[in-house]
Amino acid sequence: MVISANLTTIKFLQQSTSQQWLEQALAHLDTILLDHSHCERKAAGVAINLMFRYPSHAKLVRSLTAIAQEELEHFEQVNQILEQRGIPLAPLASPPYGAGLSKQIRAKEPDRLLDSLLVCGLIEARSHERLGLLGAHCPEPALAKFYRGLMASEARHYGVYWVLATTFFDRSLVAQRLEALAAIESQLLTNLYSEPRMHS
């Protein structure tokens, strides 16, 4: 199996996804779909939480309202596929990826806002990359088409988080902090999680 992802086309990421992840994901598509449902719900929740935390940032509120709505649409779409496949909604143990990135968010403002935007951007960038891999390699044509259809949204989302970061912070500061966070993001994916997950 050959991974066709080209890292130069995925902004923000310092390391491409491993072939081991793709093989694991393709061997457990039902679990990946269930985890994907959780990811879409969490992404919507994060966007909403940021709107509540920074209600006076008008551009942020407008941008994240659109993202939250789209994430919830994706959540419903994935849930429909789960229902069609007879897979009930159920909790899943979380890999260390999300928690590991969240730990990097500094508590003091305005650092907290910057880190929150960049962490969200990194997660969306990784989602974009992995949906592309699933879209290119999934053996089920309908499911592969679904994954490919979501790629543009994820790319747009990580672009929005980048634009917001550079709206509220100096571009050189954003680039410097992004480089540090991206290195940690790649490190978190060094050891493949024992169970199939979208971000493992």
trRosetta pair geometry for C-beta under 8 A, 3 or more apart (Angstrom, degrees):
i j d omega theta_ij theta_ji phi_ij phi_ji
1 19 6.4 147 93 -161 103 111
1 22 6.9 -160 137 106 137 123
1 23 6.3 155 51 -81 154 95
1 137 7.0 60 -162 -146 114 135
3 16 7.3 147 129 145 141 128
3 17 7.1 -158 -152 84 150 88
3 19 5.3 -134 -27 -89 119 81
3 22 6.0 172 -91 -10 107 158
3 133 6.4 -19 -143 -127 96 114
3 137 7.9 -48 -110 -49 59 143
4 133 7.8 162 48 -115 75 68
4 136 5.6 -124 46 162 123 159
4 137 8.0 168 13 -54 102 100
5 9 7.9 -136 -173 54 69 109
5 10 7.1 7 -180 -26 110 131
5 16 5.4 161 100 -155 123 124
5 17 6.6 64 34 38 161 97
5 129 5.9 57 -144 -164 143 93
5 132 6.3 109 -101 100 99 121
5 133 5.7 -38 -49 -75 119 96
5 136 8.0 -170 -57 24 72 150
6 9 4.8 65 85 3 99 109
6 10 7.7 161 91 -8 55 88
7 10 5.7 -67 -153 39 45 105
7 13 6.5 -118 -153 94 90 108
7 15 7.4 -57 -123 -160 140 17
7 16 4.4 -107 -75 -59 107 106
10 13 4.8 -7 120 30 115 124
10 16 7.4 123 37 -103 141 81
10 125 6.0 115 178 179 94 99
10 128 6.7 165 -130 94 99 111
10 129 4.8 22 -115 -80 150 111
11 125 6.3 -111 79 -124 68 130
11 158 7.1 169 75 121 105 126
11 159 8.0 78 55 -83 144 74
11 162 7.5 -18 125 -63 138 157
12 121 6.1 -161 -109 135 161 103
12 122 5.7 -151 153 -102 131 65
12 125 4.4 -140 62 -57 128 172
12 158 6.5 -115 6 172 149 133
12 162 7.5 -133 -67 -77 122 122
12 178 6.4 -93 -133 -179 87 119
12 182 5.8 -161 172 -98 68 125
13 16 7.0 89 130 -84 131 46
13 122 7.4 122 -83 -148 69 78
13 125 5.5 -167 -43 134 97 124
13 126 6.5 124 -92 -80 123 71
13 129 6.4 13 -26 -41 164 149
13 182 6.5 -176 -125 -155 25 112
13 185 7.3 -102 -124 105 70 131
13 186 7.2 119 -169 -75 73 99
14 179 8.0 87 -71 -150 125 61
14 182 4.7 122 -23 142 108 109
14 183 5.9 20 14 -87 165 52
14 185 7.4 131 24 69 100 98
14 186 4.7 -75 70 -41 104 144
15 186 3.9 101 19 -140 119 122
15 189 7.1 -173 87 72 122 122
16 129 7.1 -158 -142 -170 71 141
17 21 5.2 -89 179 59 102 140
17 22 6.7 105 127 -45 118 93
17 126 7.7 115 -67 -156 106 84
17 129 5.9 160 -17 131 116 121
17 130 5.9 112 -68 -88 159 85
17 133 6.2 -83 69 -35 144 158
17 189 7.3 -84 -116 170 64 146
18 21 5.0 108 64 -2 81 95
18 22 7.4 -148 102 1 51 84
18 189 7.5 178 -6 150 103 105
18 192 6.8 -98 63 -70 140 111
19 22 5.6 -56 -154 38 41 112
19 23 6.2 41 152 -19 72 106
20 23 5.8 -55 -146 38 31 110
20 24 6.2 31 155 -19 65 108
20 192 5.2 -100 118 -58 126 153
21 24 5.7 -59 -150 39 30 111
21 25 6.1 29 155 -20 67 109
21 130 7.6 -74 134 -121 131 113
21 189 7.7 -20 -63 -171 143 109
21 192 6.0 -161 -76 -119 75 112
21 200 6.7 162 -126 79 106 80
22 25 5.7 -55 -144 37 30 111
22 26 6.2 25 160 -15 65 109
22 133 5.4 -108 -104 162 115 132
22 134 7.9 -163 -135 -73 84 60
22 137 6.2 41 -176 67 121 160
23 26 6.1 -57 -144 39 27 107
23 27 6.3 23 158 -16 62 112
24 27 6.0 -66 -151 39 27 109
24 28 6.5 -19 164 19 64 113
24 192 6.6 153 -18 -178 155 135
24 196 5.0 -175 148 -97 97 92
24 200 7.9 -86 99 85 145 125
25 28 6.6 -87 -146 56 25 82
25 29 7.2 63 159 -89 65 57
25 32 5.0 72 -156 -86 85 144
25 130 7.7 170 -82 -171 168 109
25 133 7.9 85 64 108 150 117
25 134 6.5 -90 135 -89 137 103
25 196 5.6 141 -98 -154 49 114
25 198 7.9 74 -117 -102 124 43
26 29 6.6 6 -150 -62 34 93
26 134 7.7 178 -78 -122 80 75
26 137 6.3 -74 -80 124 135 111
26 138 6.7 -165 -116 -108 93 55
26 139 7.1 89 -164 -7 112 96
27 196 7.4 -161 72 -72 82 142
28 31 4.3 -19 157 36 109 117
28 32 6.0 124 103 -24 79 91
28 196 3.9 175 75 7 137 158
29 32 5.4 -56 -144 39 35 115
29 33 6.2 40 156 -23 68 103
29 138 7.1 94 -112 -138 129 104
29 140 7.2 100 -166 7 170 130
29 143 6.9 38 -171 160 137 165
30 33 5.7 -52 -151 33 30 113
30 34 6.6 29 151 -17 63 104
30 85 6.4 -162 -115 140 97 143
30 87 5.4 179 -164 -92 103 141
31 34 5.6 -52 -149 36 35 111
31 35 6.3 32 154 -14 67 106
31 92 7.5 122 -164 -116 88 139
31 195 7.2 -116 168 171 148 94
31 196 4.8 106 95 73 126 114
31 197 7.8 -69 140 -75 103 47
32 35 5.8 -56 -145 41 31 108
32 36 6.1 40 151 -28 64 105
32 134 7.5 174 150 -108 148 141
32 196 5.5 -65 -63 145 83 120
32 197 7.5 155 -111 -137 64 14
32 198 6.4 110 -157 -69 79 71
33 36 5.3 -49 -146 31 31 117
33 37 6.8 40 152 -24 61 97
33 78 6.3 176 -170 -167 80 98
33 81 6.1 -117 -157 107 133 119
33 82 5.8 168 137 -80 118 86
33 85 7.2 73 83 37 164 153
33 87 6.7 103 90 66 123 163
34 37 5.7 -46 -159 25 34 115
34 38 7.1 32 146 -13 62 101
34 82 6.4 96 -88 -113 68 128
34 87 6.0 -122 -69 155 105 132
34 89 7.4 158 -141 -127 93 46
34 90 6.7 -15 -161 51 137 84
34 92 6.2 129 122 -46 112 133
35 38 5.5 -51 -155 36 42 113
35 39 6.3 45 147 -24 69 103
35 92 5.6 -75 -90 67 83 166
35 196 7.3 -153 0 118 145 75
35 197 4.9 -162 -157 -137 162 65
35 198 5.1 -170 118 -12 113 91
36 39 5.4 -51 -147 33 35 115
36 40 6.5 35 155 -19 66 102
36 78 5.2 -152 110 -137 106 147
36 198 5.4 114 -84 -64 67 133
37 40 6.1 -55 -151 33 29 108
37 41 6.6 26 153 -15 63 108
37 75 6.3 84 -155 -148 66 69
37 78 4.5 -166 -84 115 75 127
37 79 5.7 95 -126 -70 123 73
37 82 6.3 -8 -55 -35 142 143
37 89 6.8 -120 128 -119 156 93
38 41 5.8 -59 -150 39 32 111
38 42 6.1 30 155 -18 68 109
38 92 6.2 -119 -22 36 156 113
39 42 5.8 -56 -145 39 29 109
39 43 6.2 32 156 -23 65 107
39 127 7.0 159 160 -108 139 125
39 198 5.1 -38 -45 48 153 153
39 199 7.1 131 -107 -7 128 108
40 43 5.7 -52 -146 33 30 113
40 44 6.6 31 155 -17 62 103
40 71 5.2 172 -170 -176 74 79
40 72 7.5 142 153 -91 102 23
40 74 4.5 -145 -134 101 135 103
40 75 3.9 -175 116 -75 122 74
40 78 5.9 164 5 13 146 138
41 44 5.9 -56 -154 35 30 109
41 45 6.4 29 150 -18 64 109
41 71 7.7 156 -86 148 15 106
41 72 7.9 63 -109 -105 54 63
41 75 5.1 96 -66 -120 69 134
42 45 5.4 -57 -148 39 34 114
42 46 6.3 37 155 -23 68 102
42 98 7.5 -35 158 -132 157 154
43 46 5.8 -48 -146 31 31 111
43 47 6.7 31 154 -16 62 104
43 67 7.6 -104 152 156 99 103
43 71 4.4 -149 98 -137 105 142
43 120 8.0 115 -141 -149 81 95
43 123 7.5 -166 -101 119 100 128
43 124 7.6 102 -136 -84 128 89
43 157 7.8 3 -177 -171 132 157
44 47 5.9 -58 -154 36 32 111
44 48 6.4 28 152 -16 66 109
44 67 7.8 -174 -111 127 55 74
44 68 4.8 90 -152 -151 74 69
44 71 3.7 -169 -66 97 83 123
44 72 4.8 84 -110 -56 152 79
44 75 6.4 -52 -14 -29 137 137
45 48 5.7 -57 -147 39 32 110
45 49 6.1 33 156 -21 67 107
46 49 5.7 -54 -146 36 30 112
46 50 6.5 31 155 -19 63 104
46 120 6.1 172 135 -104 137 114
47 50 5.9 -55 -153 34 30 111
47 51 6.7 32 150 -20 63 104
47 64 4.3 -179 -169 -171 94 98
47 65 7.8 176 151 -66 117 19
47 67 4.7 -160 -118 94 152 111
47 68 4.0 -157 95 -67 129 89
47 71 6.6 159 9 10 137 143
47 120 7.7 111 -76 -146 72 145
48 51 5.6 -53 -154 32 35 114
48 52 6.6 32 151 -16 66 104
48 64 7.5 180 -68 146 31 113
48 68 5.1 94 -56 -119 82 145
49 52 5.7 -54 -150 37 35 110
49 53 6.2 31 153 -19 67 108
50 53 5.6 -55 -142 38 34 110
50 54 6.1 -16 172 24 69 106
50 60 6.8 -110 141 167 109 118
50 64 5.6 -133 81 -132 116 167
50 116 6.3 158 -104 145 114 136
50 117 8.0 103 -138 -77 148 71
50 120 7.8 -34 -47 -48 149 154
51 54 7.0 -79 -134 60 21 73
51 55 6.7 58 164 -93 62 64
51 60 7.1 -179 -100 127 62 92
51 61 5.1 92 -137 -121 96 74
51 64 5.2 -160 -60 92 100 130
51 65 6.7 85 -96 -63 148 73
51 68 7.5 -54 -14 -29 136 144
52 55 6.6 -1 -146 -58 26 98
54 57 4.3 -1 150 13 112 121
54 60 5.5 -4 103 91 128 153
54 61 7.5 -147 101 -56 82 84
54 113 6.5 79 -74 -113 143 118
55 61 6.5 54 -145 -81 46 131
57 60 3.8 23 117 24 118 123
57 61 6.2 148 87 -21 68 85
57 168 7.2 -19 -136 -83 131 132
58 61 5.8 -56 -147 35 30 110
58 62 6.4 27 158 -16 66 106
59 62 5.9 -55 -147 37 31 109
59 63 6.1 25 158 -15 66 111
59 164 6.9 175 119 -116 106 84
59 167 6.0 -109 96 160 152 163
60 63 6.0 -61 -144 41 27 107
60 64 5.9 10 166 -6 66 116
60 164 5.6 86 -101 -144 82 126
60 168 7.8 13 -56 -43 119 132
61 64 6.4 -64 -136 45 22 99
61 65 6.2 34 160 -30 61 106
62 65 5.9 -53 -151 25 25 115
62 66 7.1 21 155 -13 59 103
63 66 6.1 -61 -165 34 33 108
63 67 6.6 26 146 -15 68 108
63 160 5.1 166 -179 -170 121 118
63 163 7.6 -165 -124 82 157 115
63 164 6.1 -155 71 -70 159 118
64 67 5.1 -48 -142 39 45 114
64 68 6.0 49 156 -23 71 101
64 160 7.8 155 -74 142 57 132
65 68 5.9 -54 -146 35 27 110
65 69 6.5 27 155 -18 62 107
66 69 5.8 -56 -150 36 30 111
66 70 6.4 24 156 -15 65 109
66 160 7.9 -155 77 -117 114 159
67 70 5.8 -60 -148 40 31 107
67 71 6.1 32 155 -21 68 107
67 157 5.5 102 -129 -125 113 97
67 160 6.2 -160 -64 81 125 158
68 71 5.8 -53 -143 36 30 111
68 72 6.4 28 157 -17 63 106
69 72 5.9 -59 -152 37 29 109
69 73 6.6 33 149 -21 63 104
70 73 5.4 -49 -150 32 37 115
70 74 6.5 37 151 -17 66 102
70 153 5.9 -169 163 -155 133 124
70 157 7.6 -150 85 -75 135 111
71 74 5.6 -53 -151 37 34 112
71 75 6.3 44 147 -26 65 103
71 157 8.0 80 -65 -106 99 145
72 75 5.1 -43 -146 30 37 121
72 76 6.6 38 154 -18 63 100
73 76 5.9 -54 -154 35 32 109
73 77 6.4 32 149 -20 65 106
74 77 5.4 -53 -146 36 35 114
74 78 6.3 34 156 -17 68 103
74 150 6.3 83 -126 -124 123 119
74 153 7.0 178 -66 109 131 161
75 78 6.1 -56 -148 37 26 106
75 79 6.3 26 153 -18 62 110
76 79 5.6 -56 -146 38 31 113
76 80 6.5 38 153 -25 64 101
77 80 5.7 -50 -153 29 31 113
77 81 6.9 30 150 -15 62 102
77 146 7.4 176 153 -158 120 115
78 81 5.7 -54 -155 35 37 111
78 82 6.4 41 147 -21 67 103
79 82 5.4 -48 -147 35 37 115
79 83 6.4 40 153 -21 65 102
79 89 6.9 -5 -129 -73 101 115
80 83 5.7 -52 -150 34 32 112
80 84 6.4 34 151 -20 64 104
81 84 5.6 -52 -148 35 34 113
81 85 6.3 20 156 -8 66 110
81 143 7.3 103 -155 -109 140 90
81 146 7.0 67 -77 -153 146 172
82 85 6.0 -68 -149 45 29 102
82 87 4.3 -91 -162 73 82 104
82 88 7.7 129 156 -93 114 4
82 89 6.8 83 126 -68 153 69
83 86 7.6 39 -177 -73 31 26
83 87 7.6 -91 -61 51 22 67
92 195 7.8 -166 -173 125 106 140
92 197 7.4 157 140 -103 136 100
93 195 6.8 90 65 42 109 151
94 97 8.0 -120 167 44 89 78
94 98 6.1 -64 179 41 126 121
94 99 6.8 108 119 -23 129 109
94 197 7.8 96 -151 -130 43 152
95 98 7.3 105 74 7 73 84
95 193 4.1 -70 -120 -88 122 156
95 195 7.5 -153 -73 63 95 88
95 197 4.8 -157 -21 52 124 161
95 199 6.3 -159 59 98 128 73
95 200 4.2 -166 -81 -104 165 88
96 99 5.8 -76 -156 56 53 104
96 100 5.0 58 151 -35 87 114
96 188 6.4 -145 107 -159 95 100
96 193 7.3 177 17 -92 80 110
97 100 5.9 -66 -148 34 18 111
97 101 6.6 9 161 -11 60 106
97 188 5.1 118 -118 144 63 128
97 189 6.8 39 -104 -73 111 78
97 193 7.7 -75 -26 -46 103 131
97 197 7.7 -171 12 111 130 135
97 199 4.2 -145 95 137 162 107
97 200 6.3 -117 -26 -90 128 39
98 101 6.0 -59 -151 37 30 105
98 102 6.2 29 154 -20 66 109
98 123 7.4 46 -107 -108 81 133
98 199 6.5 93 -47 92 85 142
99 102 5.5 -54 -144 37 33 114
99 103 6.5 42 155 -28 64 101
100 103 5.9 -49 -156 24 30 115
100 104 7.5 30 148 -21 57 101
100 184 7.2 -164 146 160 103 104
100 188 4.5 159 93 -113 152 130
101 104 5.8 -54 -165 24 42 114
101 105 7.8 51 143 -31 65 92
101 119 4.9 137 160 -150 113 111
101 122 6.8 -163 -137 81 141 132
101 123 6.9 174 86 -61 171 104
101 181 7.4 64 -145 -168 91 100
101 184 7.0 139 -104 114 66 114
101 185 6.3 34 -94 -95 113 83
101 188 6.8 -68 -50 -24 82 166
102 105 5.8 -38 -166 7 47 116
102 119 6.9 108 -85 179 45 158
104 115 6.4 -157 120 -165 81 125
104 119 6.7 157 72 -86 108 121
104 181 5.9 138 134 -119 151 90
104 184 5.8 135 -77 94 149 165
105 112 6.1 59 169 -141 96 67
105 115 4.2 158 -127 118 65 127
105 116 5.6 56 -133 -70 129 67
105 119 6.0 -59 -69 -18 103 148
106 111 3.9 -27 79 126 133 126
106 112 5.7 -118 86 -73 69 60
106 115 5.4 138 18 -14 79 151
107 111 7.9 25 55 80 30 112
107 112 6.1 5 -169 -79 16 116
108 111 5.4 46 80 35 76 115
108 112 6.4 -176 78 -30 23 99
109 112 5.1 -53 -83 29 62 108
109 113 6.2 49 -134 -12 88 99
110 113 5.1 -42 -170 34 76 114
110 114 6.2 75 135 -20 85 99
110 168 7.3 -151 -178 150 135 117
110 169 7.3 175 127 -83 129 105
111 114 5.7 -59 -151 40 36 111
111 115 6.0 28 158 -15 72 111
112 115 6.1 -59 -143 41 27 106
112 116 6.0 30 158 -23 64 110
113 116 5.8 -57 -145 35 27 112
113 117 6.4 24 159 -16 64 107
113 168 6.5 -65 128 116 133 154
114 117 6.1 -63 -154 36 27 107
114 118 6.3 15 157 -10 65 112
114 165 6.1 82 -142 -141 68 95
114 168 7.4 -146 -80 94 77 112
114 169 5.3 54 -102 -48 114 156
114 173 7.4 -64 -138 132 151 110
114 174 7.0 -140 -152 -104 108 73
114 177 6.0 42 147 88 123 169
115 118 5.8 -61 -143 43 31 106
115 119 6.0 32 160 -21 68 108
115 177 6.9 -110 -87 171 70 133
115 181 7.1 161 -141 -83 78 139
116 119 6.0 -54 -142 36 26 109
116 120 6.4 26 157 -16 61 108
117 120 5.9 -59 -152 38 28 111
117 121 6.3 30 151 -21 64 108
117 161 5.0 167 -176 -170 77 87
117 162 7.9 149 153 -77 106 23
117 164 5.2 -142 -139 95 136 111
117 165 4.3 173 114 -72 137 93
117 168 7.9 151 -19 42 159 125
118 121 5.4 -51 -146 35 35 115
118 122 6.4 38 155 -21 66 101
118 161 7.1 153 -89 150 25 114
118 165 5.8 72 -63 -97 81 150
118 174 7.2 177 -79 -158 119 79
118 177 6.0 -151 -31 117 170 107
118 178 5.2 -143 -145 -96 127 77
118 181 5.3 118 130 45 123 162
119 122 5.8 -51 -149 34 32 111
119 123 6.5 30 154 -17 64 105
119 181 6.4 -117 -80 -169 68 141
120 123 5.9 -56 -149 37 32 109
120 124 6.3 29 154 -16 66 108
120 158 7.9 -174 126 -112 69 64
120 161 4.8 -163 94 -116 103 147
121 124 5.8 -58 -147 39 30 109
121 125 6.2 33 154 -22 66 106
121 158 4.6 96 -158 -153 69 78
121 161 3.5 -158 -71 97 91 131
121 162 5.3 104 -130 -53 146 74
121 165 7.1 -55 -27 -19 145 134
121 178 7.7 -39 83 -123 135 112
122 125 5.6 -54 -146 35 31 113
122 126 6.4 29 155 -17 65 104
122 158 7.6 113 -51 -133 13 117
122 178 7.8 171 -64 -151 104 82
122 181 6.1 -132 -43 130 149 112
122 182 6.2 -166 -112 -95 122 69
122 185 4.9 -133 175 -84 139 157
123 126 5.8 -54 -149 37 31 110
123 127 6.3 35 150 -21 64 105
123 199 7.0 -24 -142 -97 88 151
124 127 5.4 -51 -147 35 34 115
124 128 6.4 42 152 -24 64 101
124 154 5.4 -179 -175 -167 80 76
124 157 4.2 -136 -150 103 145 109
124 158 3.6 -174 96 -64 114 87
124 161 6.4 151 23 5 139 135
125 128 5.6 -49 -151 31 32 115
125 129 6.6 32 151 -17 63 103
125 154 7.7 148 -94 154 19 99
125 158 4.3 103 -58 -126 75 164
126 129 5.7 -52 -151 35 35 112
126 130 6.2 22 157 -11 68 109
126 185 7.1 -145 -54 174 132 126
126 189 8.0 -174 -136 -62 137 146
126 199 6.2 72 119 -113 137 101
127 130 6.0 -62 -142 43 29 102
127 131 6.0 30 160 -19 67 108
127 154 4.6 -140 102 -140 102 137
127 198 6.9 19 -114 162 82 123
127 199 7.6 -45 -73 -67 77 104
128 131 6.1 -55 -143 37 23 108
128 132 6.5 27 155 -20 59 109
128 151 5.8 85 -153 -155 73 69
128 154 3.7 -175 -77 113 78 118
128 155 4.9 102 -129 -65 142 67
128 157 8.0 -171 -56 50 110 98
128 158 6.4 -86 -16 1 134 131
129 132 5.8 -63 -160 34 28 114
129 133 6.7 26 149 -19 66 104
130 133 5.4 -45 -147 33 40 113
130 134 6.4 38 154 -15 67 102
130 198 6.2 135 109 -170 151 76
130 199 7.7 -145 -5 -80 161 59
131 134 5.7 -54 -146 41 34 109
131 135 6.0 37 153 -22 66 108
131 147 4.8 -170 -169 -173 78 87
131 148 7.5 165 149 -81 93 25
131 150 5.1 -104 -164 86 152 107
131 151 5.1 -170 104 -83 117 73
131 154 6.0 147 21 2 141 151
132 135 5.5 -54 -143 38 30 113
132 136 6.2 24 158 -16 64 108
132 147 7.6 -177 -74 145 16 104
132 148 7.4 69 -119 -110 52 63
132 151 5.2 78 -73 -114 82 129
133 136 5.9 -60 -146 39 28 106
133 137 6.0 -15 169 15 66 117
134 137 6.6 -78 -131 54 24 85
134 138 5.0 38 176 -47 70 111
134 143 7.8 -76 159 139 107 96
134 144 7.0 -157 141 -118 68 62
134 147 4.3 -128 99 -147 105 163
135 138 6.6 -20 -105 10 17 112
135 144 5.2 106 -152 -172 47 69
135 145 7.4 91 -142 -89 92 14
135 146 8.0 -148 -102 72 90 46
135 147 3.8 -153 -69 100 81 104
135 148 3.5 125 -154 -62 139 76
135 151 6.4 -62 -7 -44 155 123
136 144 7.4 165 -20 -156 8 111
136 148 7.8 107 -51 -81 56 103
137 144 7.7 -172 63 -116 26 114
138 143 5.2 -114 153 100 147 103
138 144 3.9 -172 66 -79 109 85
138 147 6.2 129 -8 11 143 143
139 144 7.8 162 35 -47 9 121
140 143 4.0 44 91 24 115 114
140 144 6.3 168 82 -18 57 86
141 144 5.6 -58 -143 37 28 113
141 145 6.3 29 159 -20 65 105
142 145 5.8 -54 -152 34 30 112
142 146 6.6 34 149 -22 63 104
143 146 5.4 -49 -150 32 36 116
143 147 6.6 37 152 -18 66 102
144 147 5.8 -54 -152 35 32 110
144 148 6.4 31 152 -17 65 106
145 148 5.7 -54 -147 38 32 111
145 149 6.3 38 152 -25 64 107
146 149 5.6 -56 -153 31 30 115
146 150 6.9 24 154 -17 62 105
147 150 6.0 -60 -155 32 34 108
147 151 7.2 53 148 -45 63 91
148 151 5.7 -31 -160 -5 41 119
149 152 7.7 -51 -179 20 37 99
150 153 5.4 -58 -165 38 57 116
150 154 6.2 52 145 -21 83 104
151 154 6.0 -62 -153 37 33 107
151 155 6.3 30 154 -18 68 107
152 155 5.7 -55 -149 37 33 112
152 156 6.2 34 153 -19 66 106
153 156 5.7 -57 -150 37 30 111
153 157 6.3 33 152 -24 66 105
154 157 5.5 -50 -146 32 33 114
154 158 6.7 24 160 -12 65 101
155 158 6.4 -57 -149 38 29 100
155 159 6.4 33 151 -20 62 110
156 159 5.5 -59 -152 38 32 117
156 160 6.4 38 151 -25 67 102
157 160 5.6 -50 -151 28 33 112
157 161 6.8 29 154 -15 64 102
158 161 5.6 -48 -149 36 40 112
158 162 6.5 44 151 -20 65 104
159 162 5.6 -55 -150 36 33 112
159 163 6.3 33 153 -19 67 105
160 163 5.7 -54 -146 37 31 111
160 164 6.3 32 155 -18 65 106
161 164 5.7 -52 -147 37 31 112
161 165 6.4 35 153 -22 63 104
162 165 5.7 -54 -150 34 31 112
162 166 6.4 17 157 -7 66 108
162 174 7.7 107 -156 166 69 136
163 166 6.0 -63 -146 45 30 101
163 167 6.2 40 151 -31 65 106
164 167 5.4 -50 -146 27 32 118
164 168 6.6 6 165 0 65 107
165 168 6.7 -75 -152 46 25 92
165 169 5.8 -37 173 38 66 114
165 174 4.8 120 139 -130 113 127
165 178 7.8 98 137 -64 163 113
166 169 6.7 -75 -112 66 28 73
166 171 5.1 29 -135 -96 106 80
166 174 5.4 -79 -81 -1 72 168
169 173 5.2 -105 163 82 111 121
169 174 5.2 133 95 -60 116 95
170 173 4.4 81 69 8 93 108
170 174 6.9 -164 91 -10 46 86
171 174 5.5 -53 -148 36 34 114
171 175 6.3 34 155 -20 67 105
172 175 5.7 -51 -146 36 32 111
172 176 6.3 33 155 -20 64 106
173 176 5.8 -55 -147 36 30 111
173 177 6.3 21 159 -11 66 108
174 177 6.2 -62 -147 42 27 103
174 178 6.0 29 156 -23 65 112
175 178 5.7 -55 -142 36 27 114
175 179 6.5 33 157 -25 62 103
176 179 6.0 -53 -155 27 28 112
176 180 7.0 22 151 -13 61 105
177 180 5.8 -57 -155 37 37 110
177 181 6.2 30 153 -13 70 109
178 181 5.8 -60 -143 43 32 106
178 182 5.8 34 158 -23 68 109
179 182 5.8 -54 -142 35 26 112
179 183 6.7 31 155 -23 60 103
180 183 5.9 -53 -156 28 30 112
180 184 6.9 25 150 -13 62 104
181 184 5.7 -56 -154 38 38 110
181 185 6.2 44 148 -25 69 104
182 185 5.3 -47 -145 33 36 118
182 186 6.5 37 156 -18 65 101
183 186 6.0 -54 -152 35 30 109
183 187 6.4 32 150 -20 63 108
184 187 5.4 -54 -147 36 35 114
184 188 6.4 41 153 -26 66 102
185 188 5.9 -52 -153 28 29 113
185 189 7.1 15 153 -8 60 108
186 189 6.0 -69 -158 40 35 104
186 190 7.3 63 144 -56 65 83
187 190 5.5 -19 -161 -22 43 118
189 192 7.9 24 -177 -88 64 52
189 199 7.8 -91 -91 -174 106 69
189 200 7.4 111 -127 129 78 23
192 200 6.3 59 -163 132 61 93
193 196 7.9 151 88 -93 103 13
193 197 5.6 -3 71 23 147 119
193 200 3.3 -82 23 -164 123 116
195 200 7.3 -131 78 -124 58 164
196 200 7.0 -171 -159 37 27 149
197 200 3.8 105 57 -36 103 121
